[in-house]
C-alpha cells in the first residue's frame, strides 16, 4: 500500500489515507461555502490533538498530497483545517488562524515572519509554482488527447501559462542560495 492514497467521492469531497509512523490515518477533504476543509476521521487523531497536529503537518509537506491538490485544482490558500495547526511548521495558508475572521493581519504577518526563514518561504512558493506547472501540463496533455495541438489558440495560451510559471520557478529557485545559518528559524 502506498504512503498516500486518495479517493474522489464526489466533486466536493475527497477521502485521504496517509501513512505516518507505520500507521495509516484517514482524513476527509471537503468543500464548503468558504473553501476546502481538512478533517481527521481517525479515532486516534480525534482523541489526541498533539498527534493529530503532527500527522496533519506532515501531510501538508507530503509531495504526493501537494500533487493531488494540483491535479484536483485545489490551492493551498483554499484549505483550512479543523485540526489546530497553530505554532507548527506548515505554510500559513494551511493554518486555522488564516481563517479567523477577527484576527489581526499585522499579527499574522509578524508570526509568519518570525516562524519562517526566507529559504522556507522561497521553498514553499517554489512548491506552489511547481504544482501549478504540473496542473497546466496535465491540461495540455488532455487537450492533446482531444486532438488539440500547438496550432490551437487555447492550447497556445495554456502553453504560455506553463512557460510563465516555469520562468517564475527558475527565478524563485535562483533566489535560494546556500543556507548560511541552518539553525535559525525566525527572521528577527
C-alpha positions in Angstrom: 0.0 0.0 0.0 1.3 3.5 -0.9 2.1 6.0 1.8 -0.6 8.3 0.4 -3.9 7.4 -1.3 -6.9 9.4 -2.1 -10.4 8.7 -3.5 -12.7 11.2 -5.1 -16.1 10.5 -3.6 -17.7 13.5 -5.3 -16.8 16.8 -6.9 -16.7 18.4 -3.4 -15.3 15.5 -1.3 -12.0 13.5 -1.2 -11.1 10.8 1.2 -7.4 10.7 2.1 -5.3 7.9 3.6 -1.8 8.9 4.8 0.9 6.7 6.4 2.6 8.3 9.4 4.9 6.3 11.7 3.8 3.0 10.2 0.1 3.6 10.7 -2.5 4.8 8.2 -4.7 7.7 9.1 -7.8 8.8 7.3 -8.8 12.4 6.5 -11.6 13.9 4.6 -11.1 17.0 2.4 -14.4 18.5 1.5 -15.6 21.8 0.1 -18.0 24.2 1.9 -19.0 27.8 1.2 -15.7 29.2 2.4 -13.3 26.8 0.6 -11.9 23.3 1.3 -11.8 21.8 4.8 -9.4 19.1 6.0 -10.8 17.0 8.8 -9.4 13.8 10.5 -11.6 10.8 10.6 -9.3 8.6 12.6 -10.3 8.0 16.3 -6.7 8.1 17.5 -6.3 11.6 15.9 -9.5 12.9 17.2 -8.6 11.8 20.8 -5.0 13.1 20.6 -4.8 16.7 19.3 -0.9 16.7 19.5 -0.7 13.6 17.4 -3.3 15.0 15.0 -1.2 18.1 14.6 1.9 16.2 13.8 0.2 14.0 11.2 -1.6 16.9 9.6 1.6 19.0 9.5 3.5 16.1 7.7 0.5 15.6 5.3 0.8 19.3 4.2 4.5 18.7 3.5 4.0 15.4 1.6 4.6 15.9 -2.1 2.0 13.4 -3.3 -0.6 15.3 -1.3 0.6 18.5 -3.0 0.4 16.9 -6.4 -3.1 15.6 -5.7 -4.1 19.1 -4.8 -2.7 20.4 -8.1 -4.4 17.7 -10.1 -7.7 18.5 -8.5 -7.2 22.3 -8.9 -7.2 22.9 -5.1 -5.0 25.8 -3.9 -3.2 25.7 -0.6 -4.9 29.1 0.1 -8.3 27.4 -0.3 -7.7 24.9 2.5 -8.5 25.4 6.2 -8.3 22.7 8.8 -10.4 21.5 11.7 -7.1 20.5 13.2 -5.4 23.1 15.4 -2.2 23.7 13.4 -1.1 26.7 15.5 2.7 27.1 16.0 3.7 24.3 13.7 6.0 24.4 10.7 3.3 24.4 8.0 2.5 27.1 5.4 0.4 29.9 6.8 -2.2 29.1 4.1 -2.8 25.7 5.8 -3.3 27.1 9.3 -6.6 27.7 11.2 -5.6 31.3 12.1 -5.8 32.2 8.4 -9.5 31.5 8.6 -10.2 33.5 11.8 -12.3 36.4 10.7 -11.5 38.6 13.7 -7.7 38.1 13.7 -5.2 40.9 13.3 -3.5 40.7 9.9 -0.4 42.5 11.2 0.0 39.9 14.0 -0.4 37.1 11.4 2.2 38.7 9.2 4.7 39.0 12.1 4.0 35.4 13.2 4.8 34.3 9.7 8.0 36.3 9.5 9.2 35.1 12.9 8.5 31.4 12.2 9.8 31.1 8.7 13.2 31.7 7.2 13.4 33.3 3.8 14.6 29.9 2.4 11.5 28.2 3.7 9.3 30.9 2.1 11.1 30.5 -1.2 10.8 26.7 -1.0 7.1 27.0 -0.2 6.4 29.4 -3.1 8.5 27.2 -5.4 6.4 24.2 -4.5 3.2 26.1 -5.2 4.5 27.2 -8.6 5.7 23.6 -9.3 2.1 22.4 -8.5 0.7 24.9 -11.0 3.1 23.8 -13.7 2.0 20.2 -13.2 -1.6 21.2 -13.2 -1.3 23.1 -16.5 0.9 20.4 -18.1 -1.9 17.9 -17.4 -4.4 20.2 -19.1 -2.1 20.3 -22.1 -1.9 16.5 -22.2 -5.7 16.3 -22.1 -6.0 18.9 -24.8 -3.5 17.0 -26.9 -5.5 13.7 -26.4 -8.6 15.6 -27.6 -6.7 16.4 -30.8 -5.9 20.0 -29.9 -2.3 21.0 -30.6 0.1 23.9 -31.0 -1.9 25.3 -33.8 -4.9 25.8 -31.5 -5.1 29.3 -29.8 -6.3 27.9 -26.5 -3.5 25.3 -26.5 -1.0 28.1 -27.2 -2.4 30.1 -24.2 -2.0 27.2 -21.9 1.5 26.6 -23.2 2.2 30.3 -22.4 0.9 29.9 -18.9 3.3 26.9 -18.4 6.2 28.9 -19.8 5.5 31.8 -17.5 5.3 29.5 -14.4 8.5 27.7 -15.5 10.3 31.1 -15.7 8.9 32.1 -12.3 10.1 28.8 -10.8 13.5 29.3 -12.3 13.7 32.8 -10.8 12.4 31.6 -7.4 14.9 28.8 -7.3 17.8 31.1 -8.1 16.9 33.2 -5.1 17.5 30.3 -2.7 21.3 30.3 -2.5 23.2 28.4 0.1 21.7 28.3 3.6 24.3 30.0 5.7 22.5 29.7 9.0 20.6 26.4 9.1 19.9 26.7 12.8 18.0 29.9 12.7 14.2 29.8 12.1 12.9 33.3 12.6 14.0 36.5 10.9 14.0 38.9 13.9 
